[in-house]
């Protein structure tokens, strides 16, 4: 029901992967607008105690 009741999820499948991307899209500009030397690096969203998803934004991660 999130895709029907929450505006930023409208038209999207209510999955952990889509939720965390939308959370990132909300949080990153707000954090970047603060005048601190900080940036959003990672979000982790737990579905259960053993099932979670990490998101690092759209940046390409290289090792």
PyMOL CGO cylinders between C-alpha atoms (Angstrom):
from pymol import cmd
from pymol.cgo import CYLINDER

trace = [
    CYLINDER, 0.00, 0.00, 0.00, 3.00, 2.32, 0.24, 0.3, 1, 1, 1, 1, 1, 1,
    CYLINDER, 3.00, 2.32, 0.24, 2.79, 2.98, -3.49, 0.3, 1, 1, 1, 1, 1, 1,
    CYLINDER, 2.79, 2.98, -3.49, -0.78, 4.22, -2.96, 0.3, 1, 1, 1, 1, 1, 1,
    CYLINDER, -0.78, 4.22, -2.96, -0.41, 6.06, 0.34, 0.3, 1, 1, 1, 1, 1, 1,
    CYLINDER, -0.41, 6.06, 0.34, 3.04, 7.68, 0.19, 0.3, 1, 1, 1, 1, 1, 1,
    CYLINDER, 3.04, 7.68, 0.19, 3.53, 10.33, -2.48, 0.3, 1, 1, 1, 1, 1, 1,
    CYLINDER, 3.53, 10.33, -2.48, 7.20, 9.65, -3.23, 0.3, 1, 1, 1, 1, 1, 1,
    CYLINDER, 7.20, 9.65, -3.23, 6.39, 5.96, -3.86, 0.3, 1, 1, 1, 1, 1, 1,
    CYLINDER, 6.39, 5.96, -3.86, 3.54, 6.64, -6.28, 0.3, 1, 1, 1, 1, 1, 1,
    CYLINDER, 3.54, 6.64, -6.28, 3.82, 4.41, -9.33, 0.3, 1, 1, 1, 1, 1, 1,
    CYLINDER, 3.82, 4.41, -9.33, 6.72, 2.40, -7.86, 0.3, 1, 1, 1, 1, 1, 1,
    CYLINDER, 6.72, 2.40, -7.86, 6.87, -1.13, -6.53, 0.3, 1, 1, 1, 1, 1, 1,
    CYLINDER, 6.87, -1.13, -6.53, 7.14, -1.02, -2.72, 0.3, 1, 1, 1, 1, 1, 1,
    CYLINDER, 7.14, -1.02, -2.72, 10.43, -2.89, -2.36, 0.3, 1, 1, 1, 1, 1, 1,
    CYLINDER, 10.43, -2.89, -2.36, 13.34, -2.27, 0.00, 0.3, 1, 1, 1, 1, 1, 1,
    CYLINDER, 13.34, -2.27, 0.00, 15.48, -1.34, -3.00, 0.3, 1, 1, 1, 1, 1, 1,
    CYLINDER, 15.48, -1.34, -3.00, 13.04, 1.32, -4.21, 0.3, 1, 1, 1, 1, 1, 1,
    CYLINDER, 13.04, 1.32, -4.21, 12.40, 2.62, -0.70, 0.3, 1, 1, 1, 1, 1, 1,
    CYLINDER, 12.40, 2.62, -0.70, 16.07, 3.10, 0.09, 0.3, 1, 1, 1, 1, 1, 1,
    CYLINDER, 16.07, 3.10, 0.09, 16.65, 4.95, -3.20, 0.3, 1, 1, 1, 1, 1, 1,
    CYLINDER, 16.65, 4.95, -3.20, 13.78, 7.31, -2.42, 0.3, 1, 1, 1, 1, 1, 1,
    CYLINDER, 13.78, 7.31, -2.42, 15.06, 7.84, 1.14, 0.3, 1, 1, 1, 1, 1, 1,
    CYLINDER, 15.06, 7.84, 1.14, 18.46, 8.70, -0.35, 0.3, 1, 1, 1, 1, 1, 1,
    CYLINDER, 18.46, 8.70, -0.35, 16.87, 11.16, -2.78, 0.3, 1, 1, 1, 1, 1, 1,
    CYLINDER, 16.87, 11.16, -2.78, 15.16, 12.90, 0.13, 0.3, 1, 1, 1, 1, 1, 1,
    CYLINDER, 15.16, 12.90, 0.13, 18.09, 12.91, 2.57, 0.3, 1, 1, 1, 1, 1, 1,
    CYLINDER, 18.09, 12.91, 2.57, 21.10, 13.62, 0.35, 0.3, 1, 1, 1, 1, 1, 1,
    CYLINDER, 21.10, 13.62, 0.35, 20.12, 17.16, -0.77, 0.3, 1, 1, 1, 1, 1, 1,
    CYLINDER, 20.12, 17.16, -0.77, 19.17, 18.10, 2.79, 0.3, 1, 1, 1, 1, 1, 1,
    CYLINDER, 19.17, 18.10, 2.79, 22.49, 16.87, 4.19, 0.3, 1, 1, 1, 1, 1, 1,
    CYLINDER, 22.49, 16.87, 4.19, 24.45, 18.52, 1.36, 0.3, 1, 1, 1, 1, 1, 1,
    CYLINDER, 24.45, 18.52, 1.36, 22.69, 21.83, 2.01, 0.3, 1, 1, 1, 1, 1, 1,
    CYLINDER, 22.69, 21.83, 2.01, 24.00, 21.93, 5.57, 0.3, 1, 1, 1, 1, 1, 1,
    CYLINDER, 24.00, 21.93, 5.57, 27.23, 23.83, 5.95, 0.3, 1, 1, 1, 1, 1, 1,
    CYLINDER, 27.23, 23.83, 5.95, 29.05, 20.91, 7.53, 0.3, 1, 1, 1, 1, 1, 1,
    CYLINDER, 29.05, 20.91, 7.53, 31.92, 18.94, 6.13, 0.3, 1, 1, 1, 1, 1, 1,
    CYLINDER, 31.92, 18.94, 6.13, 29.71, 15.89, 5.86, 0.3, 1, 1, 1, 1, 1, 1,
    CYLINDER, 29.71, 15.89, 5.86, 27.99, 13.95, 3.13, 0.3, 1, 1, 1, 1, 1, 1,
    CYLINDER, 27.99, 13.95, 3.13, 25.74, 10.96, 2.92, 0.3, 1, 1, 1, 1, 1, 1,
    CYLINDER, 25.74, 10.96, 2.92, 27.82, 7.85, 2.29, 0.3, 1, 1, 1, 1, 1, 1,
    CYLINDER, 27.82, 7.85, 2.29, 25.54, 4.87, 2.91, 0.3, 1, 1, 1, 1, 1, 1,
    CYLINDER, 25.54, 4.87, 2.91, 22.02, 3.96, 3.92, 0.3, 1, 1, 1, 1, 1, 1,
    CYLINDER, 22.02, 3.96, 3.92, 21.03, 0.56, 5.29, 0.3, 1, 1, 1, 1, 1, 1,
    CYLINDER, 21.03, 0.56, 5.29, 17.40, -0.53, 5.44, 0.3, 1, 1, 1, 1, 1, 1,
    CYLINDER, 17.40, -0.53, 5.44, 16.43, -3.64, 7.36, 0.3, 1, 1, 1, 1, 1, 1,
    CYLINDER, 16.43, -3.64, 7.36, 13.43, -5.69, 6.29, 0.3, 1, 1, 1, 1, 1, 1,
    CYLINDER, 13.43, -5.69, 6.29, 14.11, -8.33, 8.96, 0.3, 1, 1, 1, 1, 1, 1,
    CYLINDER, 14.11, -8.33, 8.96, 17.00, -8.86, 11.36, 0.3, 1, 1, 1, 1, 1, 1,
    CYLINDER, 17.00, -8.86, 11.36, 18.78, -10.91, 8.69, 0.3, 1, 1, 1, 1, 1, 1,
    CYLINDER, 18.78, -10.91, 8.69, 17.57, -9.26, 5.49, 0.3, 1, 1, 1, 1, 1, 1,
    CYLINDER, 17.57, -9.26, 5.49, 18.72, -5.76, 4.59, 0.3, 1, 1, 1, 1, 1, 1,
    CYLINDER, 18.72, -5.76, 4.59, 19.84, -3.63, 1.68, 0.3, 1, 1, 1, 1, 1, 1,
    CYLINDER, 19.84, -3.63, 1.68, 22.73, -1.14, 1.53, 0.3, 1, 1, 1, 1, 1, 1,
    CYLINDER, 22.73, -1.14, 1.53, 22.68, 1.83, -0.82, 0.3, 1, 1, 1, 1, 1, 1,
    CYLINDER, 22.68, 1.83, -0.82, 25.56, 4.14, -1.69, 0.3, 1, 1, 1, 1, 1, 1,
    CYLINDER, 25.56, 4.14, -1.69, 23.77, 6.42, -4.13, 0.3, 1, 1, 1, 1, 1, 1,
    CYLINDER, 23.77, 6.42, -4.13, 24.26, 6.36, -7.86, 0.3, 1, 1, 1, 1, 1, 1,
    CYLINDER, 24.26, 6.36, -7.86, 28.02, 6.81, -7.53, 0.3, 1, 1, 1, 1, 1, 1,
    CYLINDER, 28.02, 6.81, -7.53, 30.19, 4.17, -9.11, 0.3, 1, 1, 1, 1, 1, 1,
    CYLINDER, 30.19, 4.17, -9.11, 32.15, 2.32, -6.44, 0.3, 1, 1, 1, 1, 1, 1,
    CYLINDER, 32.15, 2.32, -6.44, 35.65, 1.23, -7.42, 0.3, 1, 1, 1, 1, 1, 1,
    CYLINDER, 35.65, 1.23, -7.42, 38.16, -0.70, -5.37, 0.3, 1, 1, 1, 1, 1, 1,
]
cmd.load_cgo(trace, "trace")
